[in-house]
């Protein structure tokens, strides 16, 4: 009898436990919340995966926000190939980057400016454990490095030492270069050439490999350790052209470099085949400067015999991140194609292309693990970047850093659609719809336009559009003409004709969303940054149906930027000199010159130190609308370059976007 009572009580307890569990599950599901601007402090960024020599571990970088210091900090982590173990290797406030395995797998090196050092140094971590050991003591800037195949030396790419003294009264900035400005870098004065050096790990001796007035970049050892390939522009004035060529030299001091390629355009990113006989690289489609450049996967005999062979030319899609398979018969690349970025593999002998892994997602950095097996970074519409194993085309997730970020959130659904512009052009877009909103419900809609213009909106995680959608908006990204992913002709068709085809492409995407009943035609907004900000200005000057706009880092009087931003080559090659082509400059400046036609309340934003698209453009547009009485405001982020990087400013920008659009659309 007692046993029956006990069993009955046990059954009731289990039933109660199941009920509580079900309630907790339902409560957890109900507890999901909208993405908020403060979530920028929680989002981590993964990158630079490196496979250990035996293939059991993958080292990578993980960047997190230090809210107290109001900056991002990067540490080195590693994950096992089976995904069962994840280990943090560094944990300092100084930031570590560029993890690289020693060829014997005993050490993992990284770069850091620890303990208040002015310059970054190479450090070593013993695989068996212990603290990092500082390996170098450089007095200047380390740009890149790699291990020699025998593990005895390190190839370093170093910038020539400049005068780092800081007098009480700074010296005048003396400039005599054709291109003299660059975002983040600032003013470019005298040449500080970048050269190659060999560091002997045992003796700490540094040997000079290259010298002279020209830069050498992208240096890589051949797998047999005998040669080094690198990239250089040895023309009379490298500022005035896009030329770079591939050179090879013996891996020893005083060796004479041999020029392999002679294309007047750009040849860069050399990668050796496993047998050290072939070099794969990227070669530009055009031999002269164009902002709408496309690059082809190309191979050449490392001896210089024969002509280069173009593997991806007929593909007509952007490629990058070259990696040979372990047996050297295939070359893998990342391919951008109509809102997707997938892993493709070219057969070296036949040139045939095979898709290794793709779909509605965006693959990032790839590294070879073994034949047909890869490690890749990848993001999906509702999941920020993680690392994955790709085994015979099948993905297997390795890291789970983003689970803590996405678990409490209800994120927007993401779908693609195609529209037809007024001239018959087919245009691809991506639409984000707020979570738990019926598909039939008409919504206030923001068209957030990507920059570039040579870029594309992809099926990857997009924090900005997810943030705006969480505020109750349908958000649309439009891959207007000028974007990549649809072929070189689609991209370069806007050359010297800004604010024309892109405008009708975006208008067509707007028309489609309104016709389908997704977008409320009385509550339309438009926004973007860089070329997205420029197009925002073009749209509000062409179309008064937008009830609110936010233009980030845009332009106004285009001629006023000649010599003020970093695009002198683009002006001279695409638009021509203002004194010879002023009508063209005036035509492209129509948002500013026809500002009296703009009725859309518009918010302008820009970084104070932006040399990419300087503040003058945003200031001019703001002043024009302010003078005309059109509602406007100008936000300048102190000390920021083209990309807003300070976490509190990133949060502030989201808050200002949402506040501005809520004011006029809700």
C-alpha positions in Angstrom: 0.0 0.0 0.0 2.8 2.4 1.0 4.6 1.5 -2.3 1.5 2.4 -4.3 1.1 5.7 -2.5 4.8 6.4 -3.1 4.5 5.6 -6.8 1.4 7.8 -7.0 3.2 10.7 -5.3 6.2 10.1 -7.6 3.9 10.2 -10.7 2.3 13.5 -9.4 5.7 14.9 -8.8 6.9 14.0 -12.3 3.7 15.5 -13.7 4.2 18.7 -11.7 7.8 18.8 -12.9 6.7 18.4 -16.5 4.1 21.1 -16.1 6.7 23.5 -14.5 9.2 22.7 -17.3 6.5 23.4 -19.9 5.6 26.6 -18.2 9.3 27.6 -18.0 9.8 26.8 -21.7 6.8 28.9 -22.6 7.9 31.7 -20.3 11.4 31.6 -21.9 9.8 31.8 -25.3 7.7 34.7 -24.2 10.6 36.4 -22.7 12.3 36.9 -26.0 12.8 40.6 -26.7 13.6 43.0 -29.5 17.1 43.9 -30.4 18.1 47.2 -28.8 21.0 49.7 -29.4 22.7 48.7 -26.1 23.1 45.2 -27.6 26.1 46.5 -29.5 28.0 45.9 -26.3 27.2 42.2 -26.4 28.0 41.3 -30.0 31.3 39.6 -30.6 33.3 39.2 -33.8 35.2 36.1 -35.0 37.9 36.1 -37.6 41.3 34.9 -39.0 40.9 31.1 -38.5 44.2 29.2 -38.7 44.3 25.4 -38.8 47.1 23.7 -36.8 49.6 21.6 -38.8 48.1 18.2 -37.7 44.6 19.6 -38.2 43.2 19.0 -34.7 42.8 22.6 -33.7 41.7 25.9 -35.2 43.0 29.2 -33.7 41.1 32.4 -34.3 40.5 35.9 -33.0 37.5 36.9 -31.0 36.7 40.6 -30.6 34.5 41.8 -27.7 33.5 45.3 -26.4 35.1 46.6 -23.3 32.3 48.9 -22.1 34.4 50.4 -19.4 37.2 51.5 -21.8 34.6 52.1 -24.6 36.6 50.1 -27.1 36.9 46.7 -28.7 39.5 44.2 -27.4 40.6 41.1 -29.3 41.9 37.8 -27.9 43.1 34.5 -29.3 41.0 31.4 -28.9 41.1 27.9 -30.4 38.5 25.2 -31.0 39.0 21.5 -31.7 38.2 20.1 -35.1 35.5 18.0 -33.6 34.0 21.1 -32.0 33.9 19.6 -28.5 36.6 21.9 -26.9 36.9 25.7 -27.0 39.8 27.3 -25.2 40.7 31.0 -24.6 44.4 31.4 -25.1 45.0 35.1 -24.3 43.2 37.4 -22.0 44.8 40.8 -21.8 43.6 44.4 -22.3 46.2 44.9 -25.0 44.6 43.1 -27.8 46.2 40.2 -29.7 45.8 39.4 -33.4 47.3 37.4 -36.4 47.5 34.0 -34.8 49.9 31.7 -36.7 51.0 28.1 -36.0 54.7 27.1 -36.1 55.2 24.5 -38.8 55.9 21.8 -36.1 52.7 22.8 -34.3 54.5 23.3 -31.0 53.9 27.1 -30.9 51.2 29.6 -31.7 52.5 33.1 -32.5 50.5 36.3 -32.4 51.0 40.0 -32.6 50.4 42.5 -29.7 51.5 45.8 -28.4 51.5 44.6 -24.7 52.6 46.5 -21.6 52.1 49.9 -23.2 54.5 49.3 -26.1 54.4 51.8 -29.0 54.8 49.1 -31.7 53.3 45.7 -32.0 55.6 42.7 -31.5 55.5 39.0 -32.3 54.8 36.8 -29.3 55.0 33.0 -28.8 52.7 30.7 -26.9 54.0 27.3 -26.1 51.3 24.7 -27.0 51.9 23.0 -23.7 50.9 26.1 -21.8 52.4 29.1 -20.0 52.6 32.8 -20.6 53.3 34.4 -23.9 57.0 35.1 -24.7 57.9 38.3 -26.6 59.9 37.3 -29.6 60.7 40.6 -31.4 61.7 44.1 -30.2 60.9 46.2 -33.3 61.2 49.9 -33.4 58.7 50.4 -36.2 55.4 49.1 -37.6 55.0 45.4 -38.3 52.6 45.0 -41.2 52.5 41.2 -41.6 54.5 38.1 -40.9 54.7 34.3 -41.6 56.8 31.3 -40.5 59.4 29.7 -42.8 58.5 26.1 -43.6 61.4 24.8 -41.5 60.2 26.8 -38.5 63.6 28.5 -38.0 62.8 31.9 -39.3 60.0 34.4 -39.6 59.3 36.5 -42.7 58.3 40.1 -41.6 56.8 42.9 -43.6 57.9 46.1 -41.9 57.3 49.8 -42.6 60.5 51.9 -42.7 61.0 53.8 -39.4 59.7 57.3 -39.5 60.5 60.2 -37.2 58.4 59.4 -34.1 59.5 62.3 -32.0 56.8 64.6 -30.7 58.1 68.2 -30.3 56.1 70.6 -28.2 55.3 72.5 -31.4 54.6 70.0 -34.2 56.5 70.5 -37.4 54.6 71.8 -40.5 53.2 69.0 -42.6 55.1 69.2 -45.9 53.4 67.4 -48.9 54.7 66.7 -52.4 52.7 63.6 -53.3 50.0 63.2 -55.9 47.8 61.2 -53.5 48.3 62.8 -50.1 45.2 61.8 -48.0 43.9 58.4 -46.8 41.2 57.7 -44.2 42.6 56.6 -40.8 46.2 57.1 -42.1 45.7 60.9 -42.5 48.0 63.1 -44.5 50.6 61.1 -46.5 53.8 63.0 -46.7 57.2 61.4 -47.5 57.5 57.8 -48.6 58.0 55.3 -45.7 58.6 52.2 -47.8 57.5 48.8 -46.7 60.2 46.2 -46.9 60.8 42.5 -46.2 63.0 41.1 -43.5 64.0 37.6 -42.1 64.0 37.1 -38.4 66.1 34.2 -37.0 64.2 32.8 -34.1 67.3 31.2 -32.4 69.7 34.1 -32.8 67.2 37.0 -32.9 69.1 38.4 -35.9 67.2 40.3 -38.5 68.4 40.2 -42.2 67.2 42.7 -44.8 65.7 41.1 -47.9 64.5 44.2 -49.8 65.2 47.9 -49.8 64.8 51.0 -52.0 61.9 53.4 -52.6 59.2 51.0 -53.4 56.8 49.0 -51.2 56.8 45.2 -51.0 53.6 43.6 -49.7 51.8 40.2 -49.6 55.0 38.3 -49.0 54.6 34.5 -48.7 57.2 31.6 -48.5 57.1 28.8 -51.0 56.2 25.5 -49.3 59.7 24.2 -50.0 61.1 27.2 -48.2 63.4 28.2 -51.1 61.6 31.3 -52.4 59.4 34.2 -51.4 56.7 35.7 -53.6 55.6 39.3 -53.0 53.8 42.2 -54.6 55.2 45.6 -55.6 54.5 48.7 -57.8 57.8 49.8 -59.3 56.5 52.4 -61.7 57.9 55.9 -61.7 55.0 57.3 -59.6 52.9 54.5 -58.0 50.4 57.1 -56.7 49.1 57.7 -60.3 48.3 54.1 -61.4 46.9 50.8 -60.1 49.9 48.7 -61.2 51.2 46.0 -59.0 53.1 42.9 -60.1 54.1 39.6 -58.6 57.8 39.1 -57.9 59.7 36.1 -56.6 63.2 35.9 -55.0 65.3 33.4 -53.2 64.7 33.4 -49.4 68.0 34.9 -48.5 69.6 38.4 -48.2 71.0 40.1 -51.3 68.9 37.9 -53.6 67.7 39.6 -56.8 63.9 39.7 -57.2 62.4 38.4 -60.5 59.3 40.0 -61.9 56.8 37.3 -62.9 53.8 39.4 -64.1 53.7 42.3 -66.5 50.0 43.3 -66.6 49.7 47.1 -66.4 46.8 46.6 -64.0 46.8 45.0 -60.6 48.3 41.6 -59.9 48.2 40.8 -56.2 47.4 38.3 -53.3 49.9 35.5 -54.4 49.5 32.0 -53.1 51.8 29.1 -53.7 50.8 25.6 -54.8 51.8 22.8 -52.4 54.6 21.7 -54.8 56.0 25.3 -55.1 55.6 25.2 -58.9 52.6 27.4 -59.4 51.4 30.7 -58.0 47.7 31.7 -57.9 46.8 35.3 -57.6 44.1 38.0 -58.4 44.4 40.0 -61.6 42.4 43.1 -62.3 39.9 43.1 -65.3 41.0 46.6 -66.3 44.6 47.8 -66.7 43.7 51.4 -65.7 42.0 52.7 -62.6 38.3 52.2 -62.2 36.3 52.3 -59.0 34.2 49.4 -60.4 37.1 46.9 -60.7 36.6 43.2 -60.9 39.4 40.7 -60.3 40.0 37.3 -61.8 41.6 34.2 -60.3 44.8 33.7 -62.3 47.6 31.2 -62.2 51.2 31.4 -63.5 54.2 29.1 -63.5 56.5 30.1 -60.6 59.4 30.0 -63.0 57.9 32.6 -65.2 57.5 30.2 -68.2 54.3 30.6 -70.2 51.5 33.0 -70.0 49.1 33.6 -67.1 46.0 31.5 -67.1 42.7 33.1 -66.1 40.4 30.6 -64.3 37.4 32.8 -63.3 37.2 35.3 -66.2 34.1 33.7 -67.8 32.5 33.4 -64.4 32.2 37.2 -64.2 31.8 37.4 -60.5 34.1 38.8 -57.7 36.4 36.2 -56.2 38.8 36.3 -53.3 40.5 34.4 -50.4 42.5 32.0 -52.6 43.4 28.6 -51.1 44.9 25.5 -52.7 43.6 22.1 -51.7 46.2 19.9 -49.9 46.9 17.9 -53.1 47.3 21.0 -55.2 44.8 20.0 -57.9 42.1 22.5 -56.9 41.9 26.1 -55.9 39.1 27.3 -53.6 37.9 30.9 -53.5 35.0 32.9 -52.1 32.6 34.0 -54.8 30.0 36.8 -54.5 26.9 36.1 -56.6 23.5 37.8 -56.3 23.1 38.2 -52.5 25.1 35.0 -51.7 28.8 34.4 -51.0 29.8 30.8 -51.5 32.8 28.6 -51.6 33.8 27.6 -55.1 36.6 25.3 -56.3 38.4 25.5 -59.6 40.1 22.5 -61.1 43.6 23.6 -61.9 44.0 21.4 -65.0 40.5 21.9 -66.6 39.4 25.2 -65.1 36.0 23.6 -64.2 34.2 25.2 -61.3 32.5 23.3 -58.5 30.4 24.8 -55.7 31.7 23.4 -52.5 29.2 25.1 -50.1 26.6 27.8 -50.6 23.0 28.7 -50.2 21.3 31.7 -48.6 24.2 32.6 -46.3 27.5 34.4 -46.5 30.8 32.6 -46.2 33.9 34.4 -45.0 37.6 33.4 -44.5 38.4 29.9 -45.5 41.4 27.6 -44.7 42.2 24.2 -46.0 42.0 21.4 -43.5 42.5 18.3 -45.7 41.4 17.4 -49.2 37.7 18.4 -49.6 37.6 19.6 -46.0 37.7 23.2 -45.1 37.3 25.6 -42.1 35.2 28.6 -42.9 33.7 31.6 -41.2 30.0 32.0 -42.1 27.0 34.0 -41.1 23.3 33.6 -41.7 20.5 36.1 -41.7 19.7 35.4 -38.0 23.1 34.3 -36.8 26.3 36.4 -36.7 29.6 34.9 -37.9 30.7 31.6 -36.4 33.4 29.0 -37.6 32.3 25.9 -39.4 33.9 22.7 -40.7 33.0 22.1 -44.3 33.3 18.3 -45.0 32.6 17.2 -48.5 30.3 20.2 -48.9 28.4 19.6 -45.6 28.8 22.3 -42.9 29.3 21.5 -39.3 29.3 24.3 -36.7 32.4 24.5 -34.6 32.0 27.7 -32.4 29.0 28.9 -30.5 30.0 32.3 -29.3 27.0 34.0 -30.8 24.4 31.8 -28.9 24.5 34.1 -25.9 23.8 37.1 -28.2 20.9 35.7 -30.2 19.2 33.5 -27.6 17.2 36.3 -25.8 16.3 38.0 -29.1 13.5 37.8 -31.6 15.1 38.7 -34.9 13.6 39.8 -38.2 12.8 37.3 -40.9 14.9 37.8 -44.1 13.7 37.2 -47.6 14.8 38.2 -51.1 12.8 39.7 -53.8 13.3 41.0 -57.4 11.9 44.1 -59.0 12.0 45.7 -62.4 13.3 49.2 -62.9 11.6 51.6 -65.3 14.2 50.8 -68.0 13.6 47.1 -67.7 16.6 46.2 -65.5 16.1 43.3 -63.0 17.2 44.3 -59.5 17.7 42.1 -56.4 16.8 43.2 -52.9 16.7 41.7 -49.4 13.8 42.5 -47.1 13.7 42.2 -43.3 10.3 41.9 -41.6 10.0 42.4 -37.8 9.4 39.2 -35.8 5.8 38.1 -35.1 4.2 40.5 -37.6 1.7 39.0 -40.0 2.9 38.9 -43.6 -0.3 40.7 -44.7 0.3 43.7 -42.4 1.5 46.9 -44.1 4.5 48.4 -42.3 6.4 51.7 -42.3 9.4 50.8 -44.4 13.0 52.0 -44.4 15.2 51.5 -47.5 18.7 51.1 -46.0 21.1 51.5 -49.0 24.6 49.8 -48.9 27.8 51.7 -49.6 30.6 50.9 -52.0 29.0 51.1 -54.5 30.9 48.0 -55.4 29.4 45.7 -52.7 26.3 43.8 -52.2 23.6 43.1 -49.6 23.9 39.4 -48.8 22.1 36.7 -46.8 24.3 37.2 -43.8 23.7 38.8 -40.4 23.2 42.5 -40.7 23.2 44.3 -37.4 22.1 47.7 -38.7 19.1 46.4 -40.6 18.1 44.0 -37.8 18.3 46.9 -35.4 16.0 49.1 -37.5 13.6 46.2 -38.0 13.4 45.6 -34.3 12.2 49.2 -34.0 9.1 48.2 -35.9 10.1 48.8 -39.5 10.3 46.6 -42.6 13.9 47.2 -43.8 15.0 46.7 -47.4 18.5 46.6 -48.9 18.7 47.1 -52.7 21.5 45.8 -54.9 21.2 48.7 -57.3 23.4 49.0 -60.5 26.9 49.7 -59.3 26.7 46.8 -56.9 28.9 43.6 -57.2 27.5 40.1 -57.5 25.8 40.6 -60.9 28.7 40.9 -63.2 31.2 43.6 -64.2 28.9 45.3 -66.7 26.2 45.7 -64.0 28.7 47.3 -61.7 30.6 49.7 -64.1 27.5 51.0 -65.9 27.2 53.9 -63.4 30.7 55.2 -64.1 30.6 59.0 -64.3 26.8 58.8 -64.1 26.0 58.8 -60.4 22.5 59.2 -59.1 20.8 58.1 -62.3 20.4 54.3 -62.8 20.8 53.6 -59.1 17.9 56.0 -58.3 15.5 54.3 -60.7 16.6 50.9 -59.4 15.8 51.9 -55.8 12.5 53.5 -56.9 11.6 50.2 -58.7 12.3 48.3 -55.5 10.1 50.8 -53.5 7.3 50.5 -56.1 7.4 46.7 -55.8 7.2 46.7 -52.0 4.3 49.1 -52.0 2.4 47.2 -54.7 2.8 43.9 -52.8 1.2 45.6 -49.7 4.3 45.2 -47.6 5.3 48.8 -47.4 3.1 51.6 -46.3 3.4 54.2 -49.1 2.7 57.0 -46.6 5.4 55.9 -44.2 8.6 55.5 -46.3 12.1 56.3 -45.2 15.5 56.1 -46.8 19.0 56.0 -45.3 22.5 54.7 -45.8 26.2 55.4 -45.2 29.0 56.4 -47.6 27.7 55.7 -51.1 24.5 54.7 -49.4 24.4 58.3 -47.9 25.2 59.7 -51.3 22.3 57.8 -52.8 20.0 58.9 -50.0 20.7 62.5 -51.1 20.1 61.6 -54.7 16.7 60.0 -53.8 15.4 62.8 -51.7 16.3 65.2 -54.5 14.4 63.0 -57.0 11.4 61.7 -55.1 9.3 63.5 -52.4 7.5 60.4 -51.3 10.1 59.7 -48.6 8.8 61.2 -45.3 12.2 60.9 -43.5 15.8 60.3 -44.4 19.2 59.8 -42.8 22.3 60.4 -44.9 25.6 59.2 -43.5 29.0 60.4 -44.9 27.5 61.8 -48.1 28.6 64.4 -50.6 27.1 67.7 -51.9 29.2 69.9 -54.2 31.3 67.1 -55.8 33.9 69.5 -57.1 34.6 70.7 -53.6 35.9 67.3 -52.7 38.6 67.3 -55.4 41.9 67.2 -53.3 39.9 67.0 -50.1 39.2 63.3 -50.0 41.2 60.2 -50.9 39.7 59.6 -54.3 42.0 61.7 -56.5 42.5 58.8 -58.9 38.8 58.3 -59.3 38.2 62.0 -60.1 40.9 62.2 -62.6 40.1 58.8 -64.3 36.3 58.8 -64.1 35.2 62.4 -64.0 38.2 64.3 -65.4 39.7 67.5 -63.9 37.0 70.0 -62.7 38.5 72.8 -64.8 37.9 70.7 -67.9 34.6 69.0 -67.0 32.8 71.4 -64.7 29.4 70.5 -66.3 29.8 66.9 -65.3 30.7 67.8 -61.7 27.6 70.2 -61.6 25.4 67.4 -62.9 26.5 65.0 -60.2 25.9 67.7 -57.6 22.2 68.0 -58.2 21.0 67.2 -54.6 22.9 70.3 -53.4 22.2 72.5 -56.4 18.5 71.6 -56.3 18.2 71.5 -52.5 15.1 73.7 -52.7 13.2 70.7 -54.3 14.0 68.6 -51.2 11.0 68.4 -48.8 12.1 65.3 -46.9 13.2 65.9 -43.2 16.8 64.7 -43.3 19.3 63.8 -40.7 23.0 64.0 -41.6 25.9 62.1 -39.9 29.6 61.9 -40.4 32.9 61.2 -38.6 34.9 64.2 -37.7 38.2 62.8 -39.1 36.7 61.1 -42.2 39.2 61.4 -45.1 37.2 58.9 -47.2 34.0 61.0 -47.5 34.9 64.1 -45.5 32.4 66.0 -43.4 32.2 68.9 -45.9 29.6 67.0 -47.9 27.3 66.4 -44.9 27.9 70.0 -43.7 26.9 71.5 -47.0 23.7 69.5 -47.4 22.8 70.2 -43.8 23.4 73.9 -44.3 21.3 74.0 -47.5 18.3 72.4 -45.8 18.7 74.5 -42.7 18.8 77.6 -44.8 15.7 76.5 -46.7 13.8 75.7 -43.5 13.5 71.9 -44.3 13.7 69.9 -41.0 17.3 68.7 -40.6 20.0 68.0 -38.1 23.8 67.3 -38.3 25.6 64.8 -36.0 29.4 64.8 -36.1 31.2 62.0 -34.2 34.4 63.3 -32.6 37.7 61.6 -33.6 35.9 59.1 -35.8 37.0 58.1 -39.3 34.8 56.8 -42.1 33.7 53.8 -40.1 32.3 54.7 -36.7 34.1 52.4 -34.3 33.8 53.7 -30.8 31.1 51.5 -29.2 29.2 54.3 -27.5 29.0 56.2 -30.8 27.8 53.0 -32.6 25.0 52.8 -30.0 24.3 56.5 -30.3 23.9 56.3 -34.1 21.3 53.5 -33.8 19.4 55.5 -31.2 19.4 58.6 -33.5 18.3 56.6 -36.5 15.4 55.2 -34.6 14.5 58.5 -32.9 14.5 60.4 -36.2 12.4 57.9 -38.1 10.0 57.4 -35.2 9.4 61.1 -35.2 8.4 61.4 -38.8 7.1 57.9 -39.7 5.2 57.0 -36.5 
